[in-house]
Amino acid sequence: MNGNERTAETPSMPVRLSMLWVFIMFNMVFADILSFMYPGFLSEVMAGHAGEVQITPGFLLVAAVLTEVPIAMIVLSRVLKHRANRWANIVAGIVTIAYVAGGSSTSPHGIFFTVVQVSCALLIIGSAWKWREPDAAAISAMGVGTEG
């Protein structure tokens, strides 16, 4: 079997990327849930602050937009055409790393979840970067159109 063949156990790249975005989202949600259990955090949020940041409608809108990036990538990874899919995953991975690393807790659980999410986003970026268009890869592997 050559490198271009897939078996029933090997998901396609769009499925793999979508699955990795689901993994990131679960980690984001559980990092936030555990943060609410951290002593003093919930009372701080209820008072309108998240660390040094004041929680305003604008802050929440920016957070919602940045959180929507990995949520949207779950679907977009499956429906976008190859070229747009590659670049969307690369850009979304970079945006997600900046968002996660810039806004995560410095508590032990926050650092752990940040490392997991950034590692997964780097895997997404690397996979998307190396992902070649299936038809071009198949043609190249068969030697069609090459001069000997």
C-alpha positions as CSV (number, residue, x, y, z in Angstrom):
1,M,0.0,0.0,0.0
2,N,1.4,3.4,-0.9
3,G,1.1,6.6,1.2
4,N,-1.9,7.8,-0.8
5,E,-4.2,4.9,0.0
6,R,-6.5,5.1,3.0
7,T,-7.8,2.2,5.0
8,A,-11.1,2.0,6.9
9,E,-9.2,2.9,10.1
10,T,-7.5,6.0,8.7
11,P,-9.8,9.0,8.6
12,S,-9.5,11.6,5.8
13,M,-7.6,14.8,6.6
14,P,-10.9,16.8,6.9
15,V,-12.3,14.3,9.4
16,R,-9.0,14.3,11.3
17,L,-8.8,18.1,11.5
18,S,-12.4,18.3,12.6
19,M,-11.8,15.7,15.3
20,L,-8.8,17.7,16.6
21,W,-10.9,20.9,16.7
22,V,-13.5,19.0,18.8
23,F,-10.7,17.9,21.1
24,I,-9.6,21.5,21.5
25,M,-13.1,22.6,22.3
26,F,-13.6,20.0,25.0
27,N,-10.4,21.1,26.6
28,M,-11.4,24.8,26.4
29,V,-14.8,24.0,28.1
30,F,-13.3,21.9,30.8
31,A,-10.5,24.4,31.5
32,D,-13.2,27.0,32.1
33,I,-15.4,24.7,34.2
34,L,-12.5,23.8,36.5
35,S,-11.5,27.5,36.7
36,F,-15.0,28.2,38.2
37,M,-14.1,25.8,41.0
38,Y,-10.8,27.6,41.8
39,P,-11.2,29.3,45.1
40,G,-12.1,33.0,44.7
41,F,-12.5,32.9,40.9
42,L,-16.2,32.8,40.7
43,S,-16.6,35.7,43.1
44,E,-14.1,37.7,41.1
45,V,-16.1,37.0,37.9
46,M,-19.3,37.9,39.6
47,A,-17.7,41.2,40.6
48,G,-16.9,41.9,37.0
49,H,-13.3,41.0,36.7
50,A,-11.2,38.1,35.3
51,G,-7.8,38.6,36.8
52,E,-6.7,42.1,35.8
53,V,-9.4,42.4,33.0
54,Q,-12.7,44.1,33.5
55,I,-15.5,42.1,32.1
56,T,-17.6,44.3,29.8
57,P,-20.0,43.6,27.0
58,G,-17.2,44.4,24.5
59,F,-14.8,42.0,26.3
60,L,-17.4,39.3,26.2
61,L,-18.1,39.9,22.4
62,V,-14.3,39.6,21.6
63,A,-14.2,36.4,23.7
64,A,-17.2,35.0,21.9
65,V,-15.7,35.8,18.5
66,L,-12.4,34.2,19.4
67,T,-14.1,31.2,20.9
68,E,-16.2,30.8,17.8
69,V,-13.0,30.2,15.7
70,P,-12.4,26.6,16.9
71,I,-16.2,25.9,17.0
72,A,-16.5,27.0,13.4
73,M,-13.5,25.0,12.4
74,I,-15.2,21.7,13.5
75,V,-17.6,22.2,10.6
76,L,-15.4,24.2,8.2
77,S,-12.7,21.5,8.3
78,R,-15.3,19.1,6.8
79,V,-16.9,21.3,4.2
80,L,-14.3,23.7,2.8
81,K,-12.4,22.8,-0.4
82,H,-8.8,21.8,-0.1
83,R,-6.9,25.1,-0.5
84,A,-9.4,27.1,1.7
85,N,-9.4,24.3,4.2
86,R,-5.7,24.2,4.6
87,W,-5.3,28.0,5.1
88,A,-8.4,28.2,7.3
89,N,-6.9,25.5,9.6
90,I,-3.5,27.2,9.6
91,V,-4.9,30.7,10.4
92,A,-7.4,29.4,12.9
93,G,-4.7,27.4,14.6
94,I,-2.5,30.5,15.0
95,V,-5.5,32.6,16.3
96,T,-6.4,29.8,18.7
97,I,-2.9,29.5,20.1
98,A,-2.8,33.3,20.7
99,Y,-6.2,33.3,22.4
100,V,-5.5,30.2,24.6
101,A,-2.0,31.2,25.6
102,G,-3.0,34.9,26.1
103,G,-6.1,34.3,28.2
104,S,-5.5,31.1,30.1
105,S,-5.1,30.8,33.9
106,T,-1.7,30.5,35.5
107,S,-3.0,27.9,37.9
108,P,-1.7,24.3,37.5
109,H,-4.8,23.1,35.8
110,G,-4.8,26.2,33.5
111,I,-1.2,25.6,32.5
112,F,-1.9,21.9,31.8
113,F,-4.9,22.7,29.6
114,T,-3.0,25.4,27.8
115,V,-0.2,23.0,27.0
116,V,-2.7,20.4,25.7
117,Q,-4.6,22.9,23.6
118,V,-1.5,24.6,22.1
119,S,0.0,21.2,21.3
120,C,-3.2,20.1,19.5
121,A,-3.3,23.5,17.6
122,L,0.3,23.0,16.5
123,L,-0.6,19.5,15.3
124,I,-3.5,21.0,13.3
125,I,-1.2,23.7,11.8
126,G,1.5,21.1,11.0
127,S,-1.0,18.7,9.4
128,A,-2.7,21.4,7.4
129,W,0.7,22.7,6.3
130,K,1.8,19.3,5.0
131,W,-1.6,18.4,3.5
132,R,-1.4,18.2,-0.3
133,E,-4.3,18.2,-2.6
134,P,-5.4,14.6,-3.1
135,D,-5.6,14.7,-6.9
136,A,-2.2,16.3,-7.3
137,A,-0.6,13.8,-4.9
138,A,-2.2,10.8,-6.7
139,I,-1.1,12.1,-10.1
140,S,2.4,12.7,-8.9
141,A,2.6,9.2,-7.3
142,M,1.6,7.6,-10.5
143,G,4.2,9.5,-12.4
144,V,1.6,10.9,-14.8
145,G,2.7,14.1,-16.5
146,T,6.3,13.8,-15.5
147,E,9.1,13.4,-18.0
148,G,11.5,10.6,-17.5
